[in-house]
Amino acid sequence: MNITDILQETYTALSANKVRSSLTVLGIVIGISSVIAMVAIGNGASASISSRISSLGSNLIMISPGAQRSQGFGVSSGRGAAKSLTQGDADAISAQVSNVVAVASEVSGRYQITAKGTNTNTTVDGVTSAYASIRNVAIDQGSFISDNDDQSVSKVAVIGPTVVTDLFGTTAVPSDAIGQTIRINGMEFTVIGVTVAKGGTGFGNQDDMIYIPAQSAMRYLSGSQYVTSIDVQASDPNAMTQAQSDITNLLLQRHNISDPTQADFSVLNQNDILATASSVTNTLTYLLAAVAGISLVVGGIGIMNMMLTTVTERTREIGLRKAIGAKKEDISKQFLIEATALTLIGGTIGISLGWLIAYGVNALGIISATVSLSSVLLAFGVSAVIGITFGYYPARRASALNPIEALRYE
């Protein structure tokens, strides 16, 4: 029995009951398309998070305050809520730590902002001039905070494009905001610049921020000489780990802390954050793929059920073929190819459907779903394996039928 005869017999057998064959293929289509779509969405989420973290800055090391851990039943405040970092710490890092390009202090808080009868509540970040280069903040109109602004405790502000829209209307352009006066917590500040849009949502939206001089934030807003964080830019990615270690040792010495576990600050490496985020998103992607993969198993069971039913219906046909000389291998091969054909047809349609789902998610702007070649090859390979695996038992059962009993079967 040559391959042409086998393919012709396969087409005849599958088209004999189109509805049953279509429903069986549908199970594989749903499984394959779900796997591809879920993996694409997971990859897109991972890429989006990585892009957001990378946009925070280049070779970034972030230092945050954190209360010392108390012994026994002592109560300690949450990380970031404590006041343990000063401008002196930032100056010491800049002067004493090698492989450091720039250092910037931050004094952050959320305040009510008003302008010409409009208002918004957003993050006000007191920064130094180095902040723009460290955090990749680009200016669309005007200028950024300068050293002179910080030293003279000027009441000037640089705002994000979202703030422009919130305070000056949806039709306002960045240039409209330059020179305007806004009130931060009741105090007047003059807008000297508008940043380039980076995109983002929620509290971490870098477009919905206002930057003022760090010294101005300490004097007029926080009323404290403590900073809320220190940003450090390492000279290159390979130097980040050593710089992080040197910064930790320096701050432990400055804060008179001998036990590193009792540190009243934390030092985070951008690469470590990126690796952790990637690990989490990869785990979620695998989980989504595994959940979607369950439908593939269900589809495979559907194929086995159909093939077993087909074997029963074609018992007399099998007996007749054996009576005229067909071998066990011929019968087994015939049914195995039928099962594999079902899964390959379902796999092809499923890959196309999964691709369309990912395209639709992209088009709707929900997330940037990315279909990878590896997921397509994996899905197609899995569909073939399912056809062989779940088609093997029915094929073997068909080949094992006794020809005499098969011919007597009613």
N, C-alpha and C positions, 0 to 999 in steps of 0.2 A: 504494500500500500504506500504509494508515493505521497509527497507533501501536498501536491495539488489535490489529490483525492481527499486527503485529511481535511484540508481547508474547505473544500466544497461540502463535505459531510458536516463540518462544524457550522458553516453558514446555514445549511438546511435545518440542522437540529435546533439552533438558537432562534431561527426565524419561525419555527413551527409554532412556538408559543411566545409571541412578541411581548405581550403584557407581562408575563412572568419573567422573561429575560430582562425587560426594561426595569422592573422593580428591583431585581437583583443587582443590576448595574447601578441603580440609584443609590443603594447602600454604599457602594465603593466611591461613587462620585461625592457624596456628602462627606465621607471620611477623608478622602484625599484633599478636597477643597478646604475642609476645616483645618487640616494640618498646615497646608501652605499659607492660608490666611492668618492663622494664629502665629506661626513663625514669622511671617512678614510684619505683623503688628508688633510682635516682641522685638524684632530687629530694629524697627522704626523707633520704638520707645527707647531702646538702648542708645541708638545713634543720637536721638534728641537730647537725652540726658547728658551724654558725653559732650555734645556740642555746647550745652548750657554751662557745664562745668568748665570747659575750655574757654568759654567766653568771659569767665570771671577774671581771667588774667593769664599771663605767661609765666611759667616756673614759679607759681605762687605758693607761699608759705603763710598760713593764717594763724595768728596767735590770739587766743581768747582768754578772758579772765575766768577763773573758777575757784570757788571757795575751797580752803584746805579741808581735807577729810578729818572729822573729829574722831577722837578715840572714844570707845564706849558708846554711850547713848547720846552723845552730843548731836545737835542739829546743824546741818550745813546747808547753805543756800544753793540753789541750782546753778549749774555751769552757765556762765554768761551773765548771771544776775549779780555776781560779786564785783567788787571794785578793787582790783589788785594791779592793774597796769597803768603806767604813767607815760608822759611824753619823754621822761628821762630814760625809760626802758627802750623806747624807740631810738633815741639818740645814741644810746650805748650799743645797740645792735648795729646801727649804721657805722659806728666808729670802730668797733672791735671784732665784728664777725667778718671773716673773709668770704669770698664767693657770693657777696651780696651786692646787687646793682642799685637797688632803691628800697627805701623804707617809708611807709606812710601810716600815720595814726588815723583812727576813726573814732568819732563820738556820735553814736547813732541813737535815734529815738523817733517815735511817731508823734506828730503834732497836727493840730488843726491849722489849715492854711486858708486864707481868704484873699480875694482880689476882686474889686469892682462888683460887689454883690454876689459873687460866687464863692464856693468853698469846697474843700476836699480834705481828707485825712490821709496823710501819707508819711513815708519815711524821710526824715531830714538827717543827712549824713554830714557831720563836720569832718572835713578832710584837709590834708596838706596838698601842695602842688604835685607831689610825686604820685598821688593816687591815680591820676589819669593814665600815666604810662604803665603802672603796675596792673591796673584793672582793665586795660584796653578801652578806656572811655574816650570816645571821639567827639569833637565839638562840631555841630552843624552850623550854628550861628553864634557870633560873639567869641568869648574866651573863657578859659577855665580859671579856677581859683589859683592865684599866684602866691609866692612867698610873701610879697609885700602886703597882700590882702590879709594873710594869716597873722603876720607880725603886727599890723596896725589894727587888728580885730575889726575889720571892715564888715559892714552889714550888706554884703553882696551875696547873690545866689545864682547857681547854675541849675536849671531845671530840665527834667526829661520831657519828651514829646507828649507822653500821656498827661503830665501835669499841665502842659500848655493847653491841651484840649479841655481838661477839667476846669481850668480857671478862666480861659479866654474864649471858649466856645469851640465847637467842632469845625468851624470854618477858619479858625486861626491858623496861621503858618508860623514857623519858628521865629522869623524875623519880627513878627508882631509883638512877641513877648519881650524882646530886648529893650531895656530901659524902663520897663513897667515896674511898679511897686507892688509887692505882695507882703502880707502880714503873716509871720510865723509865730504862733503862740502869742499873738497880740503885738509883736514887734515888726517894724517895717524893714524890709530888705529889698534891694534893687536887683533886678534880674540882669546879669551880664553875659549869660550864655545859655544855649540850649544844646543838649547832647543829641548825637545821632541815635536813631531808633535801633534797639537790639532785639526787641521782641520778648515775650514772656508774659506770664499771668500770675495772679496771686501776690502774696507778700514779697516774693522774690523777684518781682518785675523790675528790672533795672531801668525801664522807661518811666516808671512811676516813682521817681526819687528826686529829691532836692539836695544839692550839695552847697554847703556854706563853709567858710574857713573854720578849721578845728578850734582855734582860740575863741572865735565868736560863739561857737556852739557851747564851749565850756563856760564862757562868761554869761551869755544871755539865755541859754536854754537849760543845760544840765546843772549849772551852778557848782560844778566839781572839777577838780584837776585830773581826774581819772579818765582814761580813754576806754572805749568799749571793745576795741580790737586794734591789732597792729598787723599790717600787711607787709610782707617782705618778698621781694623779687630776687630769686637766685640768678646767678650768671648764666647757667645752663641747666638742663634737666639732670645731668649726671651729678651736679653739685648740690642738688636739693637735699639729699639724705644727710650729707655732711653738714650743710648749713643748718638743717633742722636740729641736729645733735648739738652743734655749737651754740645755737640760740637757747636751747633748753638748759645747757650747762651755765650759760651766762646769766639767764634769768633766775636760776636756782641760787646762784651766788649773790646776785643783787638783792634777792628777797630773803636771804639768810635761811635757806631751806637745805638741809643736808640729805634728807630722804626724798628721792624723786617721786615716790608714791604719794607724798604729802604736798605736791606742787599745787600752788594756787593759780595755775594757768594751764592751758593746753595748747600744743603746737600741732597743727594739721598740715600735712603735705598734700598739695593738689593732686599729685600722682596717686597717693593712697586713697584719696576721696574718689578719684576716677576709677581706680581698680575695684573699690568696694561697690560703687554704683553699678559698674559693669557686671560684677559677680551677682548682684541682686537681680538685675534685669535679665541676665542669662538664665538664672534659676527660674524666674517667672516665665521666660520663653519656653524652657523645657517643660515646665508644668502645663502651660497652655497646650503645647504639642502633645503631651501625654494624654491630657483630657480629650483632645480631638482625636487622638489615636484610638481611643476606646471605640469610636464609631467605626473605625476600620475593622476591628475585631468583629463587631456586630455584622458588618457587611460580609466578612469572610464566612461567618456562620450561615448567613443567608445564602451564600454560594454553595456551601456544603449541603444545605437543606434542599436547594433546587436540584443539585446534581444527584442526590440520593433519590429524590422523587423521579428524576429523569431515568435513572437506572431501573427503577421499578416499572415505569411505563414502557421502557424499551427492552424488557426482559426477553420477549420472543424474538425481537430483532437481534439481540446479542446471541441467543441460541442459534439462530439461523446462520449468522456470520461464522460462528465456531463450527457449525456443521459443514460449511463449505470450505473450511480450511483456515479461517482467521486464527491467529495465535493470541495468547494472553497479552503479549506486548502490544499487539495492534489495538486490541480493545482498550487496554489501559491507557495507551497513548492517545486514543481518540477522545476519551472522556477528560483526560488531563488537559489536553489542548483546549477543549471547550471551556473548562473552568478558567484556564489562563486567559483565554480570549475575552471572557466576561470582565475579568479584572483589568486587563490592559485597556479595553474600551472605556471602562469606568475611570481608570487612572488618567487617561488622556483628557476626557471631559472634565474630570475633577481638577486637573492642573490648570486648564483654561478658566474654569469657574473660580478657582482660588486666586488666580492672577487678576480676574475681573473684580473680585471682592477687594483685593488690595488696592487696585486702581481707583475703585469707588471710594474707599476710605481716604485715599490721597486727595481725590477730587473734592470731597466734602470738607477737607481741611481738618478732619478729626485728629489725624496723626500721620506722620510721614512713614507709611508702611513700605518696607523694602523686601521684595521677593528675591531671595538668593538662589543661585544655580544649585547649590548643595541641597537646599530643601526640595527643589523640583526633582533632582536626581534621586534623592532619598525617597520621596513620595512615589515616584515611578517604580523604583526598585522594590519598595514595600508592597505595592500593588501586585507585582509579579510574584513575589514570595507568597503572598496571601493566596493567589490563584493556585500555585503549586501545592502549598501546604493544605489548604482546605479542599482542593480537588483530588488530592492523593487517595484519601480513603474511599470516596465513591468510585474512583477509577479502578482501584484495587478490587473493590467488591464486585464491580462489573466483570472484570477479567477472571474472577474466581468462580463465576457461575458455571454450573454443570450444563452442557449444551442440551442434553436430553431433558433435564428438568425445566430448563428455560423454554424449550419448545412446547412443553406441556402446560406452561404457565398461562392462566386465563386472566 
